[in-house]
Amino acid sequence: MSISVRPLTPVFGAQITNVDLTRPLDDSTFADIENAFETHSVLVFPQQALDDASQIAFSSRFGALETTQGHIANNFTVKQVSVISNLDPDGRLMASNDPRLIYRIGQRNWHSDSSFKKVPAKASLLYARVLPPNSNACAQTQFASLRAAYDALPESRKRELEGRAAIHHYAYSRRNDGIQLTNADEDRRFPPVAQAIIRANPVNGRKALYVGSHASHIAGMPEAEGRALLQELLAFATREEWTYMHHWQVGDLVMYDNRAALHRARPYAITEHARILHRTTVAGDGPTVH
């Protein structure tokens, strides 16, 4: 039987049902899923029963996987599955002043995974394992369509931005709130990189406004002027009419296109209830600026 695809909003996102991702998919079924991903940017697969091995296997069908960058919130471990959790290694809830928790709170800023790398990520797959007992207390995840934002730009703005690059820097986004959350080694591994502000999908040609909290300024513009423009574009790209709020249930797998969508975690009682999600990230095909 073929998969079922149900749009989530008028502009992007789709729920995919009638598929069991713990089993190997035939080429036809996978092609349908891949087409839905390229078309809708955000896919929700409810009621899956994944372990890390099956999540890695499904994710790898889309391309080579990134390994996690070591950072304070994962005790500087490097592996294919990133565990996004508010528990310490002993299984205890972290305190509000724990730097690892403060790092997690930084994920409440609009961003695209790995945009601070020379080759930014293609896709991320986020799987819900443990959630607060009350769904209303669970941190939701919000997504914004960068394609819808690009489509809504005035033609003069599109012409102005075409061919321009923004400078993305991991340290900029992690220090922008006045908190030191990176170290010298991380700064050396992730120096500032240029990313095209307008990106075209290699499959269907649809263009997206590639902005986010990692973007510091615009190459070739005075820093303050470029930064102000990026902030204006980010506010435009995240207007409510082209966003989708995902309300998590245990067993949800959400796949999102980092080339065409931003995301952010929403606030919740992070020091009161355990919340664990596992993320795999599909590497991009190459730099956006040559």
N, C-alpha and C positions, 0 to 999 in steps of 0.2 A: 504494500500500500504506500502511496505517496505521502509526504509530509503535509501538514496543514499549516498555512501561513495566515495569521490574522494581524492586520495593521494595528498598531498601538496609538498612533496619532495621525492626523491628516498629512503630516510632513515627513515623518521618519519613525523607525522602530516597528518591530513585528514580533509576535509570539509564535513560536514554532512548537507544534505538538505532533503526536503520532510518530514519535521516534524515540528509541532507547539508545542513548549515547554510550552505554556500557558495552554495547555490542559493536563489532566491526561493521561499518556502513558500506553498502555496495556503491559503485561509482556513480550510479544514477542518483541515488539519494543524496550522496555528498554533493554532487553538482547542484542539486536543487537548493541545498543549504548554502552553498557558496554563492549562488546567484542571489539568494535572499539577503545574505550579508552585504554583498556589493550594492544591492538596491536599497536596503533599509537602514544600514549603518549600525543599528542596535538590534540584537536578537535576544529574546528571552525563551529559554528552554525550561519549563516548569517540571517539577516532580522527577528529577533525575536522581540517581543513586550512585554518584561517582566516588571513586577513590582517586588518589593522586595518579596512579598508573593509567586509569581510563581517561582522566582529564588530560594528561600529557598525550596520550595516544590520539584523542580527538583533536586537540589543539595542533598537534604536529602535522595533521593533514593540510593545514593552511600554510605551512612553511616552517623553517627552522625556528626553534624557541630561543628567546633570550634567557640568560641566567640572571637572577636577581642581583642588583648591586648591593654590596654590603653597606649597611647603614645602622645608625644607633637603634632603630626599632626592631631590627632582626639580628642583633648581636653580631653584625658584620659577617653573616653567613652568606654563601653564594650557592644557589641551586636553581633548578628549573621552576619550582613552585614557591611563590611568595606567600607566606602565611600572614594575613592581615588580622591582627588580634589585639585585644586590650588586656591580655593576660601575660604575666611574666613567665620565664621558663619553668617556674615551680607551679604554674597554674593558678596564681593569685591575681586578683584584679590590681591593676597598677593605680598608684595614687595620682591625684590631679597634678602634682608637681613633678612627676616622673618625666625626664626628658624623652623617653621612648613614647609616652602617651602624647606629649606635646607634638612630637613628630607626626603621630597619627592625625592629630587635630589639623595639621597643615594640609591634610588631604581634603579639607573642606573648601579649599580654593579651587576654582575652575582650572582644570589642566588636562593635558593629553599625555599619556604615559610615554616616557622616554623621549620627549621632544628636546631634551637637553643633550641627547646623544647625536653624533654626526649622522648616524643612520637611525632615524626615529622609528618607533614600533609601528607595525601594521595593525595589530589587533591585540586585545586583552580579553581573557575569559575568566570571569569571577564567579566562584561557586560558594553558595551559602551552606556552611556546616553547622554552626551554632549561632542562635539568635536569642535576644531577650524573650522571656515568656509572653510578654504583652506586645503584640505586633505594633501597637501605637508608640511603644517605647523604643522600637528598633530604629537605628539610623538608616534612613532611606538613602538611595543614591539617585542623583539627578543627572540627566544627560541633556546636552544642547546640540542641535544640528548645525554644524558649520556650513553645510550645503545650503540650508534654508537661509542662513544669515547672508551668505554670498549672493544668493539669488535676489535678496531684498536690497542689496546695496545699490545706491544710485550709480548709473553708468559712469559718471565722472570719477567716482571713488574707485570703481573697479579698474579704470584706466590708470589712476594714480598709483594703485597698489601693485598692479601687474609688474612682475620682474623684480620687485623689492624683496629684501630679506630682513627678518627680525633676528636679533641675537638672543638665543636662549641660553640660560645659565642656571644650573642646578643650585649653586650657592645663592644666586639672587633670590630665587623663590623661597628657599629655606631660611633666608635671613631677613626677608622683607618685613617680617613682623617684629623685628628687633630682637630675635632669639637666635643664639648661636647653635645651629643644629647640624653643621657640617664641620669636617676637620680638614687639615692641609692635604692629607692623602686623597680624600674625595675631590678636593678642588683640582688636584693634579690629574686625576682620572677623568674628570668631567669639566674640561675647560669650556669657555664660551664657544658656541657653535652657531652658524648662520642657518636659518631655515626659511624657505620660501613662504611668503605670507599668503599667496594664492597657490593652492595645490589642485591638480586635476587628477581624478581617479583614472588609473591606467586601464581599467576594463571598460568603463562607460563614458569616460571623459567629463563627468560632472565635477565642477569646481567647488572648492571649499575655502573658507576664510580661516587660515591656520594661525590661531592666536591662543593665548592661555597664560597662566600665571608664571610659567618659566620664561616667558618672553620679556626681556629687559628693556631693549630699545631697538631702533631701526638703523641698519647700516646706511651710512651716507647722510644721516640727518643729525642735527644737534641732539644730544642725548635727552634733554628735558622735553624737547618737541616730539621726538619719536616715542618717548615713554607715554606722554599724554595721548598721543594718537592711538597707541596700543591699548591704553585703558579705555578710550572711547570705543574702539572696535570690540573689545571684550564685553563691555556693557551692552553693545548692540547685539553681539552674537549670542548672548544668553537671555535675551528677552523671552518672556513667558510663552509667547505664541509658538516658539519653536523649541520648547523643552519637553522632556518626559520625566516624571518621577517614578522610580521603581520602588514598589513596596515589597520588601523581601519576604520570602517564605523559605524555610529550610528545604534544600533540594533544588532551588533555582540556580541555573547557570545562565549568566548574562554575558554575551559576547558583544564587544563594541569596537568600532572602527576608529582607531586613534588618528587616522588621516582626515576624518570627516565628522568627528564628534568630540565634544568636551564632556567631562564628568566631574562631579564633586560629591563627597560624603556630606550628609546632613547631620546636624547636631542631635545628640541623644544623651541619655544618662550613662555616659561612658565609664564612670567609676562604680556603677551599681550592678551592671549586668554583663555577662560574658557575651562576646560577639566574635566569631571566627569565620573568616572567608579565605578561600585559597584562590590564588590568581596565577594563571599562566599567561605568558606574553609572547606573541608571534613577532619575530623580528621583521623589520622593513626590508625592502629590496635594494635600497641604496640611498645616498644623500639626496636631499631636496635641492641643494645648491651645489653646482659643480665649478 
